[in-house]
Protein backbone atom coordinates (compact mmCIF):
# COMPACT_ATOMS: atom_id res chain seq x y z
CA UNK A 1 0.00 0.00 0.00
CA UNK A 2 1.38 3.37 -0.96
CA UNK A 3 1.47 6.24 1.46
CA UNK A 4 0.00 9.60 0.62
CA UNK A 5 2.83 12.12 0.33
CA UNK A 6 3.67 15.18 -1.76
CA UNK A 7 5.73 13.21 -4.29
CA UNK A 8 2.88 10.80 -4.97
CA UNK A 9 0.37 13.64 -5.17
CA UNK A 10 2.37 15.46 -7.83
CA UNK A 11 3.11 12.21 -9.66
CA UNK A 12 -0.62 11.46 -9.94
CA UNK A 13 -1.53 15.03 -10.86
CA UNK A 14 1.15 15.12 -13.56
CA UNK A 15 -0.42 12.05 -15.19
CA UNK A 16 -3.89 13.61 -14.94
CA UNK A 17 -2.50 16.71 -16.63
CA UNK A 18 -1.50 14.53 -19.61
CA UNK A 19 -5.03 13.25 -20.33
CA UNK A 20 -5.95 14.88 -23.63
CA UNK A 21 -9.02 17.02 -24.21
CA UNK A 22 -11.94 14.79 -25.13
CA UNK A 23 -10.51 11.67 -23.48
CA UNK A 24 -10.85 10.04 -20.06
CA UNK A 25 -8.77 7.73 -17.89
CA UNK A 26 -9.76 5.51 -14.99
CA UNK A 27 -8.48 5.77 -11.43
CA UNK A 28 -6.88 2.34 -11.83
CA UNK A 29 -5.22 3.35 -15.08
CA UNK A 30 -3.63 6.36 -13.38
CA UNK A 31 -2.55 4.20 -10.45
CA UNK A 32 -0.86 1.78 -12.88
CA UNK A 33 0.79 4.57 -14.87
CA UNK A 34 2.38 5.87 -11.66
CA UNK A 35 3.56 2.41 -10.58
CA UNK A 36 0.94 2.04 -7.84
CA UNK A 37 -1.29 -0.56 -9.51
CA UNK A 38 -3.36 -1.45 -6.47
CA UNK A 39 -4.05 2.10 -5.33
CA UNK A 40 -6.96 3.36 -7.44
CA UNK A 41 -8.74 4.61 -4.31
CA UNK A 42 -5.68 6.60 -3.32
CA UNK A 43 -5.78 8.24 -6.75
CA UNK A 44 -9.39 9.21 -6.04
CA UNK A 45 -8.38 10.69 -2.68
CA UNK A 46 -5.62 12.72 -4.34
CA UNK A 47 -8.00 14.02 -7.00
CA UNK A 48 -10.49 15.07 -4.33
CA UNK A 49 -7.75 17.35 -2.92
CA UNK A 50 -6.34 18.55 -6.26
CA UNK A 51 -7.70 22.09 -5.92
CA UNK A 52 -5.05 22.71 -3.24
CA UNK A 53 -2.28 21.98 -5.75
CA UNK A 54 -3.41 23.83 -8.85
CA UNK A 55 -5.82 23.51 -11.72
CA UNK A 56 -5.93 19.97 -13.10
CA UNK A 57 -8.44 18.33 -15.48
CA UNK A 58 -9.70 15.91 -12.83
CA UNK A 59 -13.07 15.77 -14.57
CA UNK A 60 -11.37 13.50 -17.13
CA UNK A 61 -10.99 10.72 -14.55
CA UNK A 62 -13.82 8.20 -14.16
CA UNK A 63 -14.05 4.69 -12.75
CA UNK A 64 -13.21 1.64 -14.87
CA UNK A 65 -16.84 1.24 -15.97
CA UNK A 66 -16.99 4.89 -17.08
CA UNK A 67 -19.05 6.15 -14.15
CA UNK A 68 -18.56 9.74 -13.10
CA UNK A 69 -18.21 10.79 -9.46
CA UNK A 70 -21.64 10.64 -7.81
CA UNK A 71 -20.99 13.72 -5.70
CA UNK A 72 -19.93 15.84 -8.70
CA UNK A 73 -22.85 16.40 -11.10
CA UNK A 74 -20.88 18.96 -13.14
CA UNK A 75 -18.39 16.31 -14.22
CA UNK A 76 -20.66 14.93 -16.93
CA UNK A 77 -21.32 18.41 -18.30
CA UNK A 78 -17.59 19.18 -18.44
CA UNK A 79 -16.94 15.94 -20.32
CA UNK A 80 -19.82 16.49 -22.73
CA UNK A 81 -18.46 19.98 -23.43
CA UNK A 82 -15.25 18.25 -24.58
CA UNK A 83 -17.20 15.91 -26.85
CA UNK A 84 -16.98 12.82 -24.64
CA UNK A 85 -19.86 10.48 -25.38
CA UNK A 86 -22.00 8.63 -22.86
CA UNK A 87 -23.85 5.34 -23.21
CA UNK A 88 -27.56 4.98 -22.46
CA UNK A 89 -26.69 3.81 -18.94
CA UNK A 90 -25.05 7.19 -18.20
CA UNK A 91 -21.47 5.87 -18.29
CA UNK A 92 -18.69 7.20 -20.51
CA UNK A 93 -18.17 5.05 -23.60
CA UNK A 94 -14.76 3.77 -22.47
CA UNK A 95 -14.17 1.83 -25.70
CA UNK A 96 -14.19 5.08 -27.63
CA UNK A 97 -13.02 7.75 -25.18
CA UNK A 98 -10.49 6.05 -22.92
CA UNK A 99 -7.00 7.54 -23.21
CA UNK A 100 -4.33 4.98 -24.04
CA UNK A 101 -1.80 6.59 -21.71
CA UNK A 102 0.91 7.15 -24.29
C-alpha positions in Angstrom: 0.0 0.0 0.0 1.4 3.4 -1.0 1.5 6.2 1.5 0.0 9.6 0.6 2.8 12.1 0.3 3.7 15.2 -1.8 5.7 13.2 -4.3 2.9 10.8 -5.0 0.4 13.6 -5.2 2.4 15.5 -7.8 3.1 12.2 -9.7 -0.6 11.5 -9.9 -1.5 15.0 -10.9 1.1 15.1 -13.6 -0.4 12.1 -15.2 -3.9 13.6 -14.9 -2.5 16.7 -16.6 -1.5 14.5 -19.6 -5.0 13.2 -20.3 -6.0 14.9 -23.6 -9.0 17.0 -24.2 -11.9 14.8 -25.1 -10.5 11.7 -23.5 -10.9 10.0 -20.1 -8.8 7.7 -17.9 -9.8 5.5 -15.0 -8.5 5.8 -11.4 -6.9 2.3 -11.8 -5.2 3.4 -15.1 -3.6 6.4 -13.4 -2.5 4.2 -10.5 -0.9 1.8 -12.9 0.8 4.6 -14.9 2.4 5.9 -11.7 3.6 2.4 -10.6 0.9 2.0 -7.8 -1.3 -0.6 -9.5 -3.4 -1.4 -6.5 -4.1 2.1 -5.3 -7.0 3.4 -7.4 -8.7 4.6 -4.3 -5.7 6.6 -3.3 -5.8 8.2 -6.8 -9.4 9.2 -6.0 -8.4 10.7 -2.7 -5.6 12.7 -4.3 -8.0 14.0 -7.0 -10.5 15.1 -4.3 -7.8 17.3 -2.9 -6.3 18.5 -6.3 -7.7 22.1 -5.9 -5.0 22.7 -3.2 -2.3 22.0 -5.7 -3.4 23.8 -8.9 -5.8 23.5 -11.7 -5.9 20.0 -13.1 -8.4 18.3 -15.5 -9.7 15.9 -12.8 -13.1 15.8 -14.6 -11.4 13.5 -17.1 -11.0 10.7 -14.6 -13.8 8.2 -14.2 -14.1 4.7 -12.8 -13.2 1.6 -14.9 -16.8 1.2 -16.0 -17.0 4.9 -17.1 -19.0 6.1 -14.2 -18.6 9.7 -13.1 -18.2 10.8 -9.5 -21.6 10.6 -7.8 -21.0 13.7 -5.7 -19.9 15.8 -8.7 -22.9 16.4 -11.1 -20.9 19.0 -13.1 -18.4 16.3 -14.2 -20.7 14.9 -16.9 -21.3 18.4 -18.3 -17.6 19.2 -18.4 -16.9 15.9 -20.3 -19.8 16.5 -22.7 -18.5 20.0 -23.4 -15.2 18.2 -24.6 -17.2 15.9 -26.8 -17.0 12.8 -24.6 -19.9 10.5 -25.4 -22.0 8.6 -22.9 -23.9 5.3 -23.2 -27.6 5.0 -22.5 -26.7 3.8 -18.9 -25.0 7.2 -18.2 -21.5 5.9 -18.3 -18.7 7.2 -20.5 -18.2 5.0 -23.6 -14.8 3.8 -22.5 -14.2 1.8 -25.7 -14.2 5.1 -27.6 -13.0 7.7 -25.2 -10.5 6.1 -22.9 -7.0 7.5 -23.2 -4.3 5.0 -24.0 -1.8 6.6 -21.7 0.9 7.1 -24.3 
